[in-house]
């Protein structure tokens, strides 16, 4: 059904924008330096932050997909341990 597909797409985009605003961009979209990412004191990115953003985007894609393809499942399967560790770290 086309309305279901559009609903999934809109939900997917809205959740990615929410995560970008709350997690990936320091201060959210309202700050003038929204292209500055959280990282080390010198402005460089932490490797774990980049990988977590990639894997989180993939997780959101898995949540809102309409059909499961093998390549999505394989990629997602290997990202679950990292997402678990990243979510539970102090």
C-alpha positions as CSV (number, residue, x, y, z in Angstrom):
1,X,0.0,0.0,0.0
2,X,1.5,3.4,-1.0
3,X,0.4,5.2,2.2
4,X,2.2,2.6,4.3
5,X,5.4,3.0,2.3
6,X,5.3,6.8,2.6
7,X,4.6,6.5,6.3
8,X,7.7,4.3,6.7
9,X,9.8,6.7,4.7
10,X,8.6,9.8,6.7
11,X,9.1,8.0,10.0
12,X,12.6,6.9,8.9
13,X,13.6,10.5,8.0
14,X,12.1,12.0,11.1
15,X,13.9,9.6,13.4
16,X,17.2,10.2,11.6
17,X,16.7,14.0,12.0
18,X,15.9,13.5,15.7
19,X,19.0,11.5,16.3
20,X,21.1,14.0,14.4
21,X,19.6,16.8,16.5
22,X,19.9,15.1,19.8
23,X,22.9,12.8,19.5
24,X,25.2,13.6,16.6
25,X,25.3,17.4,16.3
26,X,26.4,19.2,19.5
27,X,23.7,21.6,20.5
28,X,21.4,20.4,17.8
29,X,20.4,22.2,14.6
30,X,19.9,25.5,16.5
31,X,23.6,26.2,17.0
32,X,25.6,28.2,14.5
33,X,28.3,25.6,14.5
34,X,26.1,22.6,13.6
35,X,28.8,21.1,11.4
36,X,31.1,20.6,14.4
37,X,30.8,17.1,15.7
38,X,31.5,15.8,19.2
39,X,35.0,14.5,19.4
40,X,38.3,15.2,21.0
41,X,39.3,18.6,22.4
42,X,41.0,19.6,19.1
43,X,37.8,19.1,17.1
44,X,38.7,15.8,15.6
45,X,36.1,13.0,15.6
46,X,36.3,9.9,17.8
47,X,36.3,6.7,15.8
48,X,33.6,5.2,18.0
49,X,31.3,8.2,17.4
50,X,31.6,7.8,13.6
51,X,31.0,4.0,13.7
52,X,28.1,4.5,16.2
53,X,26.4,7.0,13.8
54,X,26.8,4.6,10.8
55,X,25.5,1.6,12.7
56,X,22.6,3.6,14.3
57,X,21.6,4.8,10.8
58,X,21.6,1.2,9.7
59,X,19.6,0.1,12.7
60,X,16.9,2.8,11.9
61,X,16.9,1.5,8.3
62,X,16.3,-2.0,9.6
63,X,13.4,-0.8,11.9
64,X,11.6,1.0,9.0
65,X,12.3,-1.4,6.1
66,X,9.4,-2.9,4.1
67,X,11.2,-6.0,2.9
68,X,14.1,-7.8,4.5
69,X,17.1,-8.5,2.2
70,X,19.9,-10.8,3.1
71,X,22.6,-8.1,2.8
72,X,20.8,-5.8,5.3
73,X,20.6,-8.6,7.8
74,X,24.2,-9.6,7.4
75,X,25.4,-6.0,7.9
76,X,23.1,-5.5,10.8
77,X,24.1,-8.8,12.5
78,X,27.7,-7.7,12.8
79,X,26.8,-4.2,14.1
80,X,24.7,-5.4,17.1
81,X,27.6,-6.2,19.5
82,X,29.1,-2.8,18.9
83,X,25.8,-1.0,19.4
84,X,25.3,-2.9,22.6
85,X,28.7,-2.0,23.9
86,X,28.3,1.7,22.8
87,X,24.9,2.0,24.5
88,X,26.1,0.5,27.8
89,X,29.5,2.2,28.1
90,X,29.9,4.6,31.0
